[in-house]
Amino acid sequence: MSAVAAPPRTEWEATDVSVDEVAQQLARQRRPADGGAPFMLSGVLNLVAYAGHPSETAAMLAVIERLADHQPSRAVVICGEPDGDGIDARVTTACRVAGGSTGVALETVVLVLHGEVRAGAASATVPLLRSDLPTILWWPWAPDRGSDGPMAPLAAIADRVVTEAARGTDACGAVRALAAWVPAARPAVTDLSWAAVTGWRQLIAQMLEGEILAALRGGPATATILHGPGGLVPDPLLVGGWLRDVIGPGLRAVVGERDDGDGPGVAAVTLEGAHGRRLVIERAPGRDAASVSVTEPDGAERHRVLPLPRPDRTRLLAGELELQRRDRAFERALAGACAAGLA
């Protein structure tokens, strides 16, 4: 008997509903029209995304849709609306056929919480999660540690929290907030700014070998991290904090702006140590590459061009969703950025 194929996409939308009705609809959309056995679920995680306001929802849903091929999930997107009362909901089930059977690759629930119901975001979310999967909270700002805000109860139901401190206007304040909150937080925590500098950290670590690293650790050393135009974001602060952790507390870290960069992220890193040794890494404009120059104490220079990818928001989030444990290097980089006076 051939397997029954599900429609590629099923959507249901209703206003003033209960969470129980939404859960029932999820179950209905997993069944074929003839009432047979439910389609196989292929999810690997619960993703709780706090959009805050409905205006944020479309961009976050676009990211979640692109995650489906690599990290099939059940996603609950929460947004608040000050006016009105009750809950409006939209349930979308996207299916695909693999190996002759239909699997549910992505289940998405959008909850619009009106008025006083907004205070119960976590309570509304829990019944919609799959108990057999880990839960990740995607919070698209720096942490809001207020006791009366929605983040604390949402973080309490999560195994991991992914923040986006770069979306705020105070990069230094965001890094300080993360540094104060992360070590004491029950779930593992990371930030997409940390993910965004992964390529920089890998490239710098590749160059900090042997004599270069020993010279930086053994004498006065300075790191200058430049960001592109568009305002300060946490990325260069985290690179500075990470370098202080790698090289040592004697490192002097300076963050500045480079007006010819092509974005607000890290544009160049210069490391200068004792005896005239110098390492300069500069992102190549418009390319997924960086030029690397090493100047030796005798004045000899070496030049290379190495890959330096530019991951987008989806890839950054996808990478962080793969991790489950605490990121100790991230925690040390936060502490280092604060200790160095960068944040």
N, C-alpha and C positions, 0 to 999 in steps of 0.2 A: 504494500500500500504506500503510495507516494505521500511525502510530507506536505502538510498544508502550509502554503506561504502566506505570510502576513502582509498587509499593505506596507509599503516602504515608510509611511509616515501617517500617524493617527493623532488627531488633536481634538481636545475638548476644552471648552471655556464656559465658565459660569460665574455669576455674581452672588454675593451673600450666601456663601456655602460654609459647611463645617469641615474641619480637618478630616473627620471620618468619611465624609462624602468624597473628598479628594483621594483618600487611600483606597476607597472602593473603586474609584474610576481607574486608578493605576492598575488594580487587579483586572478590571474588565478589559483594558487595552492590551493586556498580555494574552488574552484568549482569542482564538480564531472565531470568525463569525458564526460557525456552526456549533460553537459551544464546546469544542474539544479541549484536549489538554493544553495548558498554558505553554506559550512559546518559551524556549530556553532563555534564561537571563545570562548575559555575558559580562556583566559589570564587574569591575575590580575595586571600586571605591564609591563611597557617598561623598559628593561635593556639595557643601553648603556655601552659597555665594551671597554675601550681604550687599545688595545693590544700594540700599539706603532709600534713594528716591527712584520712582519709576523712570526718570530720565536716564538713569545709569543702566537700565536693564538690557537694552538692545545690544550695547557694546559687550557686556559680559556674556550674554547668550551667544553672540558670534564667536567668542573665544571658546566657550564650552562646546559648541557644535564642532569646531575644528579639533577638539581633543578626542572626539569619539572614536576615531580610527585607531588611536594608540592606547587610550585609556577609557574604555567604555565604562559608563558610570550611571548612577542615579544622581541627578543634580537637583537641588532645591534652591531656587533663587528667591530671595526675600527682599521686598521693597516696602517702604512705608508711605502712607498718604495721610497727611494730617486731617483732612476733611472726611466726613462720613463715619461709618461704623461697619464692623464686620470684616469678612474676608472675601476677596475675589481671587479666582484661581484659573490657571491654564495648565493643562497636562498634555504633554507631547511625548509620543513614543515613536522612536525611529528604529526600524528593523532592517536586518540584512540577512542574506542567505549564505551560509558557508557549510561545506561538507554535506549538502543535501538537506539541511534542516535550517529552520529560521531561528535566529537569535536576536534578542533585543539588545542593540548596541548602546542606546542612550535613552534614558527616561528623564524628562525634564519637567519639573513642577515650578511654576511661577506663582508665588503668593503675594498679593497686594494686601497689606494689613492696614486697615483704616482706623484712625482715631486712637482710642485707648487700647485697641487690640495690638498695636505695635509693641507694647511692653511685653507681650507674650510670644516674641519671635521664636525663642528656643522651644517653648512648649508646643508651638504649632509645628515645628520642624521634626521633633523626635519621632512621632508616629509615622512619618513618611520615609524614614531611613531604613535601609536594609540592615538588620542586626548582624548579618554574617560578613559585613564589609567594614573596613576602616573608614572613619569620617574625617574629612579635611575641611576646615573653614577657610574660605578665601575672603579676606577682609581687605578691600581695595584702598586702604589709607594706612597711616601710621596707627599704632594701637590706641584705642580709646579706653583708658583704664578707669574711667569713672564708674562708681558703683551703681549708678542709676542708668547707665547706658546699656545697649543691647550686646556689646561685645563680650562682657564677662560671662553671661549665661550661655551664649553661643560657643565660646571657647571651652566651657565646661563640658560640652557634649562632643567635643572634637578630640581626635588623636593627634592632629597636627594643625597648626595655624600658619597660613601664608598671608603676610601683609604686603602692602604696596606704599611704602613711605614716600616714594618719589612723586606721588600724586598730590601731596600737600604743598604748602607754600613755605614751610619752615623746615629745611633739611636738617639743620643742627638740632632743633627741638625734637624732630622725629627720631634721630639717632639716639638722643638722650632718653627719649621715652622708651625706645626699644631696649636700650642698655639697662634701664631700670626694671623693665617688666620681664624680659626674656628669662633671666636666670631663675626667677621664682615661679614662672608659669608652669602649670601642670602639663599641658601638651607641648610637644616639640614645636618650635617657632622658627620661621625663617622669613626673609623678605625678598621680593623680586629684584631689588637693587643689588643684593648680594649675588643673586643668580646672574644679573647683568654683568658683573665684573669677573665672572668665572674665567672667561677667556683671557682677561688681563692677568689674573692671578696665575693661571697656567703658564702664560708666556713669560712673566717675570720669574716664576720659579724655575723655568727652564734655563734662564740666563744666570740665575743666582747660584752658581756652582763653584765649588773649590775655592780658589784664591779670591774671587770677587766677593763671595759671601763672607769669607774669613776677614777680608779687609774692611768690609762694612761693619761687621760685628766687633772688630778689634780696635776701632778708632772712631773719631767723630764722623758722623754720617748724616747726610741730609737727603730727604725725599721731597721732591716737588711734584705735586699732582695737579695737572691742569684740566679743567673741564671746558666744554664748548659753550657757546653763547646760549642764552635761554634761561639763565638763573641757576643757582646752586641746587644740586640734587644730592641724595645720600651717597651715590656711587663713589665719588672721589674721597669722601670721608671714610668710607669703609675700606677702600684701598690703603689709605694712610694708616688706619688702625690695624689692618692685616700686616702691613710692612713692619709696623712697630712690634707686632707679635713675632714675626719671623726674624727680624734683625736684632731687636732688643730695645730696652727702654732708653738707651742712649741716642736713638734715632730722632732727629728733628724733622718733623713732617710739616709741610706747608702746602696749602691748597689755594689755587688761583684760577683765573679765567683766561682762556685763550680765545681771542675774538675771531680767529679764522677756522675754528672747529665747525663740524657739520651736525652738531646736536648737543644737548645739555649734558651728556654722559662724559666719561673720561676721554680726554683727547691726547694726553701725553703724560709720561712718567719719567722723571729724571732722578737717578740715584748717584750721589757723589760721596766718595769715601776718602779715607786717608791716602796719602801718597799720589794723589792726582788721578786715581781710577774713576771712570765716569761711565754710566750706563744710561742711554736715552732710548725710550720707546715712544714712537709717535704713530698714531693712527693715520693711515693713508686716506686722504679725503675721497669719499665715495667708493671705497673698496673694503672688502673683508680681509684686510691685511694691515700690517704695521711695519714700519721701518725701524730696525734696531741697530744702534751704534754703540760700540764699546771702545772707550779710549783708555789705553794702558798708561801706567806711570811714565814710560819712556816716550809718550806721545804717539805711539803706533795706534792706528784705528782699524777696527773691523766693522763691516756693514753687512746686514742681512735683511731680507724681507721675509716675514713669517706670517702665517694665517692668523687672523683675528676676526672671528665671525661676529655678526651683528644679529643676535636672536631677537625675534619679535615677542610680543606679550604672550602669545600662545605657547611658543617654545619655552619661554622662561617658566611659565606656570607648569607646563608638562614636565619639565625637568624636576621641579620641586615636588610635584605629586608622586614622583618615583621614590622619594626618601621617606623614611619613617622615624629614624632616630634623631636625637638632638644633634644639632650641628655645632660642635664645640668651637670650631674655627671661626664661625660666624659670631658666637658669643664673645670670643676673645677679641675679634676685630671691633666689635661694638665698644668693649671696655677700653681697647687701645685707642680708639678715636676720641673717647672722652678724656682718657689720661693724657693724651698728647695735646689737648686743648683745641682739637679740631671741631668738636661739637659742644 
